[in-house]
Amino acid sequence: VWICSASAEPASTTSASEFMETTKLFVRQDVFVQEQNKLNFVANAAILQKPIYNGEKNRWVKDLRESGTYTACSGLARHYYLRLGEYEELFACSRQGIAQEASTNDAWRLQFTFYRNDVLPTIDETQFSVFVEGVLETKAYLDTYNQEHIGQITLPEDLNAFIGAVREVKEADMSAEDGLVLLRTFLPAEETDGAAS
């Protein structure tokens, strides 16, 4: 595992606990890369699931959410909430981060791609409605942004088709089983293979 710090050369460690302790030290020392170090710690705490890390983890999740930055919120959505299967928080955090970069196509494109390529393969029928609502709420947010601003955000056709299918699932009141089958046809080939296995 590599740990990067603005004030130190990259350090290598073979121990998870050593990594976590070093990351905590970097958070205290590094003013300029605290956000990334906090994300590193929180992401690894989500994997390790050890109570010893809960204090810093909970405090730094709160700090990162309150910062509202695109990097912090999209990082939490991807590396923390997704790993924990907390999908409602994932979508809320993702939208919170988009607010900082709402004028850029890439911010929206990357989040919708994340929903399709990374979140969709992890859900089952019990989380399906949360997924559908999360995607459509982010699309409603985009539509509102476009109505209120001169510069229009446009998504690539593959993402528009995916979002259209999510809307179709909702409007047709499709079952979670059938909806998952339909939406997984929009996954890139490698994700499709993984979701089917």
Z-matrix of the N, CA and C atoms (Angstrom, degrees):
N
C 1 1.448
C 2 1.518 1 108.07
N 3 1.335 2 117.72 1 134.42
C 4 1.462 3 121.04 2 178.51
C 5 1.509 4 109.54 3 -105.55
N 6 1.315 5 116.04 4 137.07
C 7 1.451 6 122.79 5 178.22
C 8 1.521 7 107.26 6 -117.92
N 9 1.331 8 116.64 7 125.81
C 10 1.457 9 119.94 8 -179.57
C 11 1.516 10 110.42 9 -109.99
N 12 1.301 11 115.44 10 138.32
C 13 1.458 12 121.83 11 179.97
C 14 1.514 13 108.80 12 -138.41
N 15 1.325 14 115.83 13 143.87
C 16 1.462 15 119.61 14 178.85
C 17 1.523 16 111.50 15 -66.67
N 18 1.326 17 117.06 16 -26.41
C 19 1.462 18 119.82 17 -174.39
C 20 1.517 19 113.16 18 -103.85
N 21 1.319 20 116.87 19 6.34
C 22 1.464 21 118.41 20 -177.49
C 23 1.517 22 109.58 21 -147.42
N 24 1.314 23 114.59 22 157.41
C 25 1.455 24 119.43 23 172.52
C 26 1.524 25 108.77 24 -66.70
N 27 1.374 26 117.23 25 151.33
C 28 1.462 27 117.81 26 175.96
C 29 1.522 28 110.61 27 -54.36
N 30 1.307 29 115.91 28 134.91
C 31 1.460 30 121.22 29 -179.40
C 32 1.517 31 109.05 30 -113.27
N 33 1.315 32 116.81 31 143.90
C 34 1.454 33 119.06 32 178.14
C 35 1.521 34 108.97 33 -109.13
N 36 1.316 35 114.84 34 148.89
C 37 1.458 36 119.92 35 178.80
C 38 1.514 37 108.35 36 -147.55
N 39 1.289 38 115.84 37 149.15
C 40 1.459 39 120.00 38 179.31
C 41 1.517 40 111.81 39 -106.09
N 42 1.321 41 117.65 40 -3.69
C 43 1.455 42 121.59 41 -175.99
C 44 1.520 43 110.11 42 -110.56
N 45 1.343 44 116.56 43 132.37
C 46 1.460 45 120.42 44 178.64
C 47 1.517 46 110.92 45 -61.95
N 48 1.324 47 117.36 46 -42.29
C 49 1.463 48 119.41 47 -178.87
C 50 1.530 49 110.80 48 -66.75
N 51 1.329 50 116.74 49 -37.36
C 52 1.458 51 120.66 50 177.30
C 53 1.529 52 110.00 51 -63.55
N 54 1.338 53 115.60 52 -41.99
C 55 1.467 54 120.95 53 177.77
C 56 1.524 55 110.84 54 -59.08
N 57 1.331 56 116.63 55 -47.03
C 58 1.458 57 120.71 56 -177.01
C 59 1.528 58 110.85 57 -65.43
N 60 1.329 59 117.02 58 -41.05
C 61 1.465 60 120.02 59 179.36
C 62 1.528 61 110.58 60 -66.14
N 63 1.322 62 116.99 61 -40.26
C 64 1.466 63 120.21 62 179.06
C 65 1.519 64 110.58 63 -65.96
N 66 1.325 65 116.93 64 -39.81
C 67 1.466 66 120.51 65 178.53
C 68 1.523 67 110.67 66 -63.87
N 69 1.336 68 117.30 67 -41.63
C 70 1.475 69 120.27 68 176.46
C 71 1.525 70 110.53 69 -59.05
N 72 1.331 71 115.93 70 -41.80
C 73 1.464 72 120.72 71 178.97
C 74 1.525 73 110.30 72 -62.38
N 75 1.327 74 116.95 73 -43.43
C 76 1.461 75 120.89 74 179.95
C 77 1.527 76 111.22 75 -63.36
N 78 1.320 77 117.84 76 -37.41
C 79 1.467 78 120.45 77 178.45
C 80 1.525 79 109.54 78 -61.12
N 81 1.318 80 116.53 79 -41.48
C 82 1.469 81 119.97 80 -179.83
C 83 1.530 82 111.35 81 -69.22
N 84 1.327 83 117.66 82 -33.11
C 85 1.460 84 121.27 83 -173.92
C 86 1.527 85 113.92 84 -88.62
N 87 1.328 86 117.32 85 -37.40
C 88 1.460 87 120.71 86 -168.21
C 89 1.518 88 112.41 87 -98.42
N 90 1.311 89 115.52 88 108.82
C 91 1.452 90 119.78 89 177.72
C 92 1.528 91 110.06 90 -72.20
N 93 1.305 92 117.76 91 -36.95
C 94 1.457 93 121.10 92 -169.54
C 95 1.521 94 114.12 93 -82.35
N 96 1.319 95 118.22 94 -26.21
C 97 1.463 96 119.21 95 -179.59
C 98 1.529 97 111.43 96 -120.53
N 99 1.318 98 116.29 97 25.77
C 100 1.462 99 119.41 98 178.79
C 101 1.524 100 111.64 99 -57.08
N 102 1.327 101 116.45 100 -41.71
C 103 1.460 102 119.78 101 -177.65
C 104 1.525 103 111.00 102 -57.89
N 105 1.335 104 116.99 103 -48.28
C 106 1.464 105 119.98 104 -178.95
C 107 1.527 106 111.08 105 -66.44
N 108 1.332 107 117.57 106 -39.46
C 109 1.456 108 119.85 107 178.78
C 110 1.526 109 111.55 108 -65.79
N 111 1.327 110 116.82 109 -38.90
C 112 1.468 111 120.06 110 176.29
C 113 1.522 112 110.15 111 -63.55
N 114 1.329 113 116.81 112 -43.20
C 115 1.473 114 120.06 113 177.46
C 116 1.524 115 111.06 114 -61.07
N 117 1.333 116 116.74 115 -42.79
C 118 1.466 117 120.18 116 178.38
C 119 1.529 118 111.10 117 -58.52
N 120 1.328 119 115.46 118 -45.75
C 121 1.459 120 120.42 119 -178.58
C 122 1.524 121 110.95 120 -64.26
N 123 1.330 122 116.23 121 -48.75
C 124 1.465 123 121.32 122 -177.51
C 125 1.526 124 110.97 123 -62.23
N 126 1.328 125 116.89 124 -43.09
C 127 1.462 126 120.68 125 -179.74
C 128 1.525 127 110.90 126 -62.18
N 129 1.322 128 116.69 127 -43.47
C 130 1.467 129 120.05 128 179.68
C 131 1.524 130 112.14 129 -71.49
N 132 1.338 131 116.89 130 -33.18
C 133 1.461 132 119.81 131 175.87
C 134 1.519 133 110.70 132 -64.00
N 135 1.343 134 116.43 133 -35.65
C 136 1.469 135 119.93 134 177.81
C 137 1.528 136 111.19 135 -65.08
N 138 1.321 137 116.62 136 -32.59
C 139 1.466 138 120.77 137 178.58
C 140 1.528 139 110.64 138 -76.30
N 141 1.327 140 116.34 139 -45.84
C 142 1.463 141 120.70 140 -173.76
C 143 1.523 142 113.04 141 -73.03
N 144 1.348 143 117.22 142 -33.30
C 145 1.471 144 121.81 143 178.11
C 146 1.531 145 112.70 144 54.00
N 147 1.338 146 115.99 145 45.38
C 148 1.470 147 120.14 146 178.72
C 149 1.521 148 109.32 147 -108.55
N 150 1.332 149 117.77 148 128.64
C 151 1.477 150 120.95 149 -178.39
C 152 1.521 151 114.21 150 -55.53
N 153 1.329 152 117.60 151 -27.33
C 154 1.467 153 120.91 152 -178.23
C 155 1.524 154 111.87 153 -58.96
N 156 1.336 155 117.68 154 -25.31
C 157 1.464 156 121.23 155 -176.99
C 158 1.523 157 113.17 156 -96.57
N 159 1.335 158 117.65 157 -1.58
C 160 1.463 159 120.18 158 -172.79
C 161 1.526 160 113.96 159 -63.79
N 162 1.322 161 117.47 160 -35.63
C 163 1.465 162 120.01 161 -177.98
C 164 1.517 163 112.05 162 -59.89
N 165 1.337 164 115.95 163 -57.83
C 166 1.466 165 119.97 164 178.59
C 167 1.518 166 111.08 165 -64.20
N 168 1.321 167 116.53 166 -41.75
C 169 1.467 168 119.61 167 -178.44
C 170 1.529 169 110.62 168 -56.74
N 171 1.324 170 117.35 169 -52.19
C 172 1.462 171 120.56 170 -177.13
C 173 1.526 172 111.78 171 -63.92
N 174 1.329 173 116.41 172 -39.66
C 175 1.464 174 120.20 173 179.46
C 176 1.518 175 110.84 174 -65.72
N 177 1.329 176 116.22 175 -41.44
C 178 1.460 177 119.09 176 -176.15
C 179 1.517 178 112.65 177 -78.56
N 180 1.323 179 118.45 178 -29.77
C 181 1.470 180 119.64 179 171.19
C 182 1.530 181 109.08 180 -60.41
N 183 1.332 182 116.04 181 -44.29
C 184 1.467 183 120.84 182 178.82
C 185 1.531 184 110.25 183 -61.84
N 186 1.340 185 117.08 184 -45.75
C 187 1.470 186 120.75 185 178.80
C 188 1.524 187 111.57 186 -59.41
N 189 1.319 188 116.07 187 -45.15
C 190 1.464 189 120.48 188 -176.91
C 191 1.524 190 111.12 189 -66.27
N 192 1.337 191 116.42 190 -42.07
C 193 1.467 192 119.41 191 177.22
C 194 1.521 193 110.95 192 -62.64
N 195 1.334 194 116.04 193 -44.14
C 196 1.467 195 119.81 194 -177.63
C 197 1.520 196 112.48 195 -67.59
N 198 1.328 197 117.23 196 -25.20
C 199 1.470 198 119.73 197 178.02
C 200 1.523 199 110.73 198 -65.12
N 201 1.336 200 116.91 199 -33.48
C 202 1.455 201 121.65 200 178.02
C 203 1.513 202 115.32 201 68.88
N 204 1.337 203 117.70 202 9.46
C 205 1.462 204 118.45 203 -178.22
C 206 1.529 205 110.35 204 -75.30
N 207 1.316 206 115.05 205 153.91
C 208 1.458 207 120.06 206 179.11
C 209 1.525 208 110.22 207 -60.64
N 210 1.328 209 116.63 208 -44.55
C 211 1.465 210 120.69 209 -178.20
C 212 1.523 211 111.42 210 -61.57
N 213 1.333 212 116.37 211 -47.22
C 214 1.462 213 119.84 212 -177.73
C 215 1.519 214 111.40 213 -65.60
N 216 1.318 215 116.79 214 -47.55
C 217 1.471 216 119.55 215 -174.17
C 218 1.522 217 112.45 216 -73.09
N 219 1.325 218 117.52 217 -41.54
C 220 1.458 219 118.26 218 177.08
C 221 1.526 220 110.56 219 -67.86
N 222 1.345 221 116.72 220 -34.28
C 223 1.463 222 120.49 221 176.24
C 224 1.515 223 112.22 222 -65.25
N 225 1.330 224 117.15 223 -42.80
C 226 1.471 225 120.46 224 176.51
C 227 1.525 226 111.01 225 -62.86
N 228 1.323 227 116.54 226 -44.13
C 229 1.468 228 119.72 227 -179.80
C 230 1.525 229 110.59 228 -58.02
N 231 1.318 230 115.65 229 -46.04
C 232 1.469 231 121.04 230 -175.32
C 233 1.526 232 113.07 231 -76.22
N 234 1.316 233 117.33 232 -45.54
C 235 1.465 234 120.36 233 -168.41
C 236 1.519 235 114.42 234 -102.40
N 237 1.315 236 117.58 235 -10.05
C 238 1.465 237 120.32 236 -179.25
C 239 1.533 238 110.85 237 -118.70
N 240 1.322 239 116.73 238 -65.45
C 241 1.472 240 119.16 239 -174.91
C 242 1.529 241 112.24 240 -65.19
N 243 1.323 242 118.03 241 -37.45
C 244 1.463 243 119.79 242 177.79
C 245 1.523 244 110.70 243 -63.63
N 246 1.322 245 117.06 244 -43.70
C 247 1.469 246 120.55 245 -179.64
C 248 1.520 247 111.97 246 -63.41
N 249 1.339 248 116.30 247 -32.34
C 250 1.460 249 119.77 248 179.82
C 251 1.529 250 112.42 249 -87.34
N 252 1.320 251 117.85 250 -7.30
C 253 1.458 252 120.83 251 -177.39
C 254 1.514 253 112.96 252 70.76
N 255 1.329 254 117.67 253 25.75
C 256 1.465 255 122.46 254 178.92
C 257 1.534 256 108.38 255 -94.95
N 258 1.336 257 115.17 256 81.15
C 259 1.463 258 120.72 257 -168.75
C 260 1.526 259 113.50 258 -72.34
N 261 1.321 260 118.42 259 -35.81
C 262 1.463 261 118.98 260 178.70
C 263 1.525 262 110.32 261 -63.58
N 264 1.323 263 116.83 262 -43.34
C 265 1.462 264 120.42 263 177.56
C 266 1.526 265 110.66 264 -67.25
N 267 1.309 266 117.35 265 -35.99
C 268 1.462 267 121.85 266 178.54
C 269 1.524 268 110.06 267 -56.64
N 270 1.333 269 116.75 268 -51.54
C 271 1.460 270 119.72 269 -177.38
C 272 1.526 271 111.47 270 -68.05
N 273 1.333 272 117.07 271 -40.36
C 274 1.464 273 120.16 272 179.57
C 275 1.523 274 110.83 273 -62.68
N 276 1.324 275 116.07 274 -42.65
C 277 1.464 276 121.33 275 -179.64
C 278 1.528 277 110.86 276 -67.87
N 279 1.305 278 116.45 277 -40.49
C 280 1.462 279 121.46 278 177.66
C 281 1.530 280 110.64 279 -58.72
N 282 1.336 281 116.57 280 -47.82
C 283 1.471 282 119.68 281 179.49
C 284 1.526 283 111.70 282 -65.22
N 285 1.322 284 116.18 283 -36.07
C 286 1.462 285 120.20 284 178.31
C 287 1.526 286 110.34 285 -59.81
N 288 1.325 287 117.06 286 -41.72
C 289 1.459 288 121.16 287 179.13
C 290 1.516 289 112.91 288 -69.39
N 291 1.335 290 116.73 289 -37.75
C 292 1.462 291 120.29 290 -179.99
C 293 1.528 292 110.57 291 -58.28
N 294 1.325 293 117.27 292 -32.99
C 295 1.459 294 120.77 293 -177.11
C 296 1.524 295 112.00 294 -53.42
N 297 1.330 296 117.46 295 -35.85
C 298 1.463 297 120.41 296 -178.43
C 299 1.530 298 111.92 297 -73.17
N 300 1.321 299 117.05 298 -27.46
C 301 1.467 300 121.39 299 -176.02
C 302 1.529 301 111.66 300 -120.11
N 303 1.329 302 116.68 301 27.64
C 304 1.466 303 120.76 302 -170.95
C 305 1.521 304 113.57 303 -63.57
N 306 1.319 305 118.09 304 -20.43
C 307 1.462 306 120.33 305 -178.02
C 308 1.526 307 112.88 306 -84.71
N 309 1.334 308 117.39 307 -0.84
C 310 1.467 309 119.88 308 -177.99
C 311 1.527 310 111.25 309 -110.89
N 312 1.318 311 114.69 310 131.90
C 313 1.471 312 120.16 311 177.93
C 314 1.520 313 111.71 312 -56.39
N 315 1.330 314 116.42 313 -39.35
C 316 1.466 315 119.65 314 -174.32
C 317 1.524 316 112.87 315 -61.08
N 318 1.334 317 117.14 316 -38.49
C 319 1.470 318 119.29 317 -179.13
C 320 1.522 319 110.45 318 -59.50
N 321 1.322 320 116.53 319 -46.86
C 322 1.467 321 120.78 320 -179.76
C 323 1.530 322 111.16 321 -67.89
N 324 1.340 323 115.41 322 -44.94
C 325 1.469 324 119.95 323 -178.95
C 326 1.523 325 110.97 324 -59.70
N 327 1.328 326 116.68 325 -44.60
C 328 1.460 327 119.91 326 -177.88
C 329 1.526 328 111.55 327 -65.67
N 330 1.328 329 117.81 328 -37.47
C 331 1.459 330 119.28 329 -179.60
C 332 1.533 331 111.65 330 -70.28
N 333 1.327 332 117.63 331 -44.59
C 334 1.466 333 119.01 332 178.33
C 335 1.538 334 111.29 333 -66.05
N 336 1.331 335 117.05 334 -34.31
C 337 1.468 336 120.34 335 175.19
C 338 1.525 337 110.15 336 -65.55
N 339 1.319 338 116.73 337 -40.48
C 340 1.468 339 122.02 338 175.74
C 341 1.531 340 110.37 339 -59.45
N 342 1.326 341 117.33 340 -45.79
C 343 1.469 342 120.23 341 179.15
C 344 1.527 343 111.13 342 -58.62
N 345 1.316 344 115.47 343 -45.64
C 346 1.471 345 119.75 344 -176.56
C 347 1.530 346 111.85 345 -73.43
N 348 1.326 347 117.03 346 -50.49
C 349 1.465 348 119.94 347 -169.95
C 350 1.523 349 114.18 348 -83.36
N 351 1.338 350 117.16 349 -29.86
C 352 1.460 351 120.22 350 -173.64
C 353 1.524 352 113.80 351 -110.44
N 354 1.339 353 116.23 352 -40.50
C 355 1.461 354 118.88 353 -177.15
C 356 1.531 355 110.90 354 -80.70
N 357 1.307 356 117.66 355 -49.38
C 358 1.469 357 121.63 356 -177.12
C 359 1.528 358 113.68 357 -51.10
N 360 1.340 359 120.18 358 -44.73
C 361 1.472 360 118.76 359 -179.79
C 362 1.527 361 114.53 360 -64.56
N 363 1.333 362 117.21 361 -16.91
C 364 1.470 363 119.57 362 -176.17
C 365 1.529 364 113.35 363 -93.64
N 366 1.315 365 117.82 364 -12.04
C 367 1.464 366 118.61 365 -174.29
C 368 1.535 367 111.04 366 -90.96
N 369 1.327 368 113.70 367 154.90
C 370 1.458 369 119.67 368 171.81
C 371 1.525 370 107.99 369 -121.02
N 372 1.319 371 116.91 370 -168.66
C 373 1.461 372 120.21 371 -174.60
C 374 1.523 373 112.55 372 -63.35
N 375 1.340 374 117.47 373 -28.31
C 376 1.467 375 119.20 374 -177.73
C 377 1.526 376 112.32 375 -72.93
N 378 1.331 377 117.82 376 -25.15
C 379 1.465 378 120.75 377 179.01
C 380 1.522 379 112.82 378 -101.47
N 381 1.322 380 116.46 379 2.29
C 382 1.459 381 119.73 380 -171.13
C 383 1.527 382 112.88 381 -61.33
N 384 1.322 383 117.16 382 -44.45
C 385 1.468 384 119.10 383 -177.05
C 386 1.528 385 111.22 384 -66.07
N 387 1.332 386 117.32 385 -35.35
C 388 1.465 387 120.72 386 177.11
C 389 1.523 388 109.52 387 -64.55
N 390 1.321 389 116.53 388 -39.69
C 391 1.466 390 120.85 389 178.34
C 392 1.524 391 110.75 390 -62.92
N 393 1.326 392 116.61 391 -49.50
C 394 1.470 393 121.12 392 -178.78
C 395 1.527 394 109.96 393 -59.03
N 396 1.322 395 116.44 394 -48.62
C 397 1.467 396 120.24 395 -179.56
C 398 1.522 397 110.72 396 -62.96
N 399 1.328 398 117.62 397 -39.94
C 400 1.461 399 120.60 398 -179.41
C 401 1.513 400 112.44 399 -62.73
N 402 1.330 401 117.11 400 -45.26
C 403 1.467 402 120.88 401 178.88
C 404 1.524 403 110.05 402 -63.74
N 405 1.330 404 116.97 403 -45.00
C 406 1.464 405 120.21 404 -176.56
C 407 1.529 406 112.05 405 -70.16
N 408 1.327 407 117.79 406 -32.63
C 409 1.465 408 119.84 407 176.15
C 410 1.530 409 110.91 408 -67.01
N 411 1.327 410 116.64 409 -38.58
C 412 1.463 411 118.94 410 177.01
C 413 1.524 412 110.31 411 -67.41
N 414 1.333 413 116.79 412 -38.24
C 415 1.482 414 119.59 413 177.04
C 416 1.528 415 110.27 414 -65.75
N 417 1.322 416 118.42 415 -39.01
C 418 1.469 417 120.92 416 176.98
C 419 1.533 418 110.10 417 -62.84
N 420 1.321 419 115.96 418 -38.59
C 421 1.465 420 120.99 419 176.60
C 422 1.529 421 110.20 420 -61.52
N 423 1.329 422 116.71 421 -43.53
C 424 1.465 423 121.29 422 177.47
C 425 1.531 424 110.72 423 -62.91
N 426 1.324 425 117.63 424 -44.22
C 427 1.462 426 120.91 425 179.69
C 428 1.525 427 111.11 426 -60.88
N 429 1.320 428 116.24 427 -42.03
C 430 1.464 429 120.60 428 178.26
C 431 1.529 430 110.33 429 -63.84
N 432 1.328 431 116.23 430 -42.87
C 433 1.464 432 119.77 431 177.68
C 434 1.522 433 110.36 432 -58.46
N 435 1.326 434 117.25 433 -46.34
C 436 1.465 435 121.12 434 -178.13
C 437 1.526 436 111.91 435 -64.28
N 438 1.322 437 116.96 436 -33.71
C 439 1.469 438 120.01 437 178.34
C 440 1.525 439 112.09 438 -69.76
N 441 1.315 440 116.63 439 -28.69
C 442 1.466 441 120.85 440 -173.65
C 443 1.526 442 114.25 441 -97.53
N 444 1.331 443 117.80 442 -5.14
C 445 1.462 444 120.71 443 -176.10
C 446 1.521 445 111.06 444 -130.41
N 447 1.310 446 115.37 445 149.27
C 448 1.468 447 120.37 446 -179.84
C 449 1.524 448 110.42 447 -71.06
N 450 1.338 449 116.41 448 -46.93
C 451 1.467 450 119.88 449 179.31
C 452 1.522 451 110.27 450 -71.83
N 453 1.309 452 116.83 451 117.96
C 454 1.462 453 121.70 452 -175.38
C 455 1.523 454 111.41 453 -89.87
N 456 1.313 455 114.95 454 138.91
C 457 1.463 456 121.34 455 174.15
C 458 1.522 457 107.69 456 -90.40
N 459 1.315 458 116.05 457 128.32
C 460 1.465 459 120.11 458 177.44
C 461 1.530 460 109.25 459 -121.48
N 462 1.305 461 114.81 460 140.17
C 463 1.459 462 121.20 461 178.48
C 464 1.518 463 109.75 462 -104.09
N 465 1.329 464 117.93 463 154.11
C 466 1.461 465 120.03 464 175.91
C 467 1.528 466 111.42 465 -65.60
N 468 1.309 467 115.67 466 157.58
C 469 1.465 468 121.50 467 -174.35
C 470 1.525 469 113.23 468 -58.78
N 471 1.330 470 117.47 469 -37.12
C 472 1.466 471 118.65 470 -178.50
C 473 1.527 472 111.34 471 -64.40
N 474 1.332 473 116.89 472 -36.46
C 475 1.463 474 119.68 473 178.04
C 476 1.524 475 111.25 474 -74.02
N 477 1.333 476 116.89 475 -38.28
C 478 1.470 477 119.26 476 175.38
C 479 1.523 478 111.16 477 -60.31
N 480 1.333 479 116.44 478 -39.25
C 481 1.468 480 120.17 479 178.87
C 482 1.526 481 110.49 480 -66.08
N 483 1.317 482 116.73 481 -41.44
C 484 1.463 483 120.84 482 177.92
C 485 1.529 484 110.98 483 -62.34
N 486 1.325 485 116.89 484 -48.21
C 487 1.464 486 120.84 485 179.58
C 488 1.528 487 110.18 486 -62.46
N 489 1.332 488 116.51 487 -38.48
C 490 1.465 489 120.11 488 176.48
C 491 1.519 490 111.56 489 -60.87
N 492 1.324 491 116.76 490 -38.66
C 493 1.472 492 120.41 491 178.61
C 494 1.526 493 110.78 492 -68.38
N 495 1.329 494 117.22 493 -37.56
C 496 1.470 495 120.23 494 176.76
C 497 1.530 496 109.29 495 -62.21
N 498 1.329 497 116.46 496 -42.97
C 499 1.469 498 119.99 497 178.57
C 500 1.536 499 110.71 498 -64.08
N 501 1.321 500 116.47 499 -40.00
C 502 1.473 501 120.99 500 178.89
C 503 1.531 502 110.75 501 -61.57
N 504 1.327 503 116.60 502 -42.24
C 505 1.465 504 121.32 503 177.66
C 506 1.523 505 110.85 504 -58.60
N 507 1.329 506 115.29 505 -43.63
C 508 1.476 507 120.68 506 -179.12
C 509 1.531 508 110.95 507 -67.52
N 510 1.330 509 116.62 508 -48.47
C 511 1.466 510 120.58 509 -175.47
C 512 1.518 511 112.11 510 -68.04
N 513 1.333 512 116.64 511 -32.27
C 514 1.463 513 120.43 512 179.63
C 515 1.523 514 112.17 513 -84.33
N 516 1.339 515 116.08 514 -2.06
C 517 1.469 516 121.18 515 -176.94
C 518 1.526 517 110.41 516 52.31
N 519 1.320 518 114.43 517 44.00
C 520 1.459 519 121.71 518 -176.71
C 521 1.526 520 110.36 519 -67.99
N 522 1.304 521 117.02 520 146.46
C 523 1.465 522 120.07 521 176.53
C 524 1.523 523 109.58 522 -65.66
N 525 1.322 524 116.19 523 156.31
C 526 1.462 525 120.38 524 178.86
C 527 1.522 526 110.92 525 -59.70
N 528 1.325 527 116.15 526 -39.32
C 529 1.468 528 119.77 527 -179.81
C 530 1.519 529 111.08 528 -61.75
N 531 1.336 530 116.69 529 -49.97
C 532 1.469 531 120.50 530 -179.24
C 533 1.527 532 111.37 531 -68.26
N 534 1.342 533 115.27 532 -38.09
C 535 1.459 534 119.18 533 179.44
C 536 1.512 535 112.57 534 -63.10
N 537 1.327 536 116.65 535 -41.17
C 538 1.463 537 119.85 536 177.75
C 539 1.524 538 111.44 537 -63.27
N 540 1.310 539 115.96 538 -40.80
C 541 1.471 540 119.46 539 178.67
C 542 1.525 541 109.62 540 -59.72
N 543 1.343 542 116.65 541 -46.31
C 544 1.461 543 120.45 542 -179.54
C 545 1.520 544 111.51 543 -64.28
N 546 1.325 545 117.69 544 -50.23
C 547 1.465 546 119.92 545 -174.23
C 548 1.520 547 112.26 546 -67.22
N 549 1.324 548 116.96 547 -31.31
C 550 1.470 549 118.62 548 -179.78
C 551 1.523 550 112.49 549 -70.03
N 552 1.322 551 117.39 550 -13.81
C 553 1.471 552 118.70 551 174.04
C 554 1.524 553 111.26 552 -69.64
N 555 1.327 554 117.26 553 -13.95
C 556 1.465 555 121.23 554 179.58
C 557 1.523 556 112.51 555 -92.78
N 558 1.324 557 117.88 556 -3.29
C 559 1.458 558 120.85 557 177.67
C 560 1.521 559 110.63 558 -71.50
N 561 1.332 560 117.69 559 144.88
C 562 1.470 561 119.65 560 169.77
C 563 1.529 562 109.56 561 -56.88
N 564 1.301 563 116.90 562 157.15
C 565 1.472 564 121.98 563 -170.94
C 566 1.520 565 113.50 564 -52.38
N 567 1.343 566 117.61 565 -43.61
C 568 1.478 567 119.04 566 -176.41
C 569 1.512 568 111.07 567 -67.56
N 570 1.357 569 118.02 568 -37.13
C 571 1.450 570 120.16 569 177.35
C 572 1.521 571 111.53 570 -69.56
N 573 1.338 572 116.54 571 -37.40
C 574 1.454 573 120.96 572 177.72
C 575 1.511 574 110.40 573 -59.39
N 576 1.337 575 116.13 574 -44.71
C 577 1.473 576 120.48 575 179.37
C 578 1.519 577 110.53 576 -61.69
N 579 1.357 578 117.07 577 -42.63
C 580 1.453 579 120.54 578 -179.42
C 581 1.502 580 112.66 579 -66.78
N 582 1.356 581 117.08 580 -39.78
C 583 1.466 582 120.97 581 -177.14
C 584 1.522 583 110.95 582 -69.46
N 585 1.335 584 115.88 583 -28.38
C 586 1.462 585 119.50 584 -177.26
C 587 1.509 586 111.56 585 -79.15
N 588 1.355 587 116.40 586 -23.45
C 589 1.470 588 118.72 587 -175.55
C 590 1.504 589 112.43 588 -80.56
